[in-house]
Amino acid sequence: MSRQTAIDMVCMGLRHEYRVLIEQQVRVSCSPGLDKPEAVRFEGQTRVDKIGMRKVFLKAGFLKEAHYRMSWPADDGTRLASVA
């Protein structure tokens, strides 16, 4: 399981107070790379229907740059859109 998938799963169904903790964790996870001059960007990706995780990314300072159609495999075999 990728780190992004783990964070996304944690955010599902959590109340607002816990989302704030996840937002802080996202920021802390990215902070070591911010000190490196060769790191020009960080990218996060989540399913389009995961509104809570999308809000976490926005509050952590991420910008929506892309909307990928049919890029996230679902459990039932279909593919869902994702946001990066």
C-alpha positions in Angstrom: 0.0 0.0 0.0 1.4 3.4 -1.0 1.7 6.2 1.5 -0.9 8.2 -0.4 -3.4 5.4 -0.2 -2.8 5.0 3.5 -3.4 8.7 4.1 -6.5 8.6 1.9 -7.9 5.6 3.8 -7.2 7.3 7.2 -9.2 10.4 6.0 -12.2 8.5 5.0 -15.0 9.0 7.4 -13.0 10.9 10.0 -14.4 13.9 11.7 -12.9 17.4 11.1 -10.6 17.3 14.1 -8.8 14.3 12.8 -8.5 15.8 9.3 -6.6 18.7 10.9 -4.1 16.1 12.3 -3.8 14.5 8.9 -3.2 17.9 7.3 -0.4 18.5 9.7 1.1 15.0 8.9 1.0 15.8 5.2 2.9 19.1 5.8 5.4 17.3 8.1 5.9 14.6 5.5 6.8 17.1 2.8 8.9 19.4 4.9 12.3 17.5 4.7 12.2 17.8 0.9 11.5 21.5 1.0 15.1 22.1 2.2 16.6 20.5 -0.9 17.1 22.8 -3.8 16.6 20.0 -6.3 13.0 19.4 -5.0 10.9 21.7 -7.2 7.5 20.2 -6.5 5.5 17.7 -4.4 2.5 15.9 -5.8 -0.4 14.3 -4.1 -3.2 12.3 -5.7 -6.6 11.1 -4.5 -9.9 9.9 -5.9 -12.3 12.6 -7.1 -15.0 11.5 -4.7 -12.7 11.8 -1.6 -13.8 15.3 -0.7 -12.2 15.1 2.8 -8.8 14.3 1.4 -9.0 16.9 -1.3 -9.7 19.5 1.5 -6.7 18.2 3.4 -4.4 18.7 0.4 -5.8 22.3 -0.2 -5.3 23.2 3.5 -1.8 21.8 3.4 -0.9 24.2 0.6 -1.3 21.9 -2.5 -3.0 23.2 -5.6 -5.2 21.3 -8.0 -3.3 20.9 -11.2 -4.9 18.0 -12.9 -8.1 15.9 -13.2 -7.3 12.4 -14.5 -10.2 10.6 -16.0 -10.6 6.8 -15.3 -7.2 6.6 -13.5 -8.0 5.2 -10.1 -8.9 1.5 -10.0 -11.9 0.7 -7.8 -12.6 -2.5 -5.9 -15.5 -3.4 -8.3 -13.2 -3.3 -11.3 -14.3 0.1 -12.6 -12.0 3.1 -12.8 -12.7 6.4 -11.2 -11.4 9.9 -11.8 -8.6 11.2 -9.6 -7.3 14.7 -8.8 -3.7 15.7 -8.5 
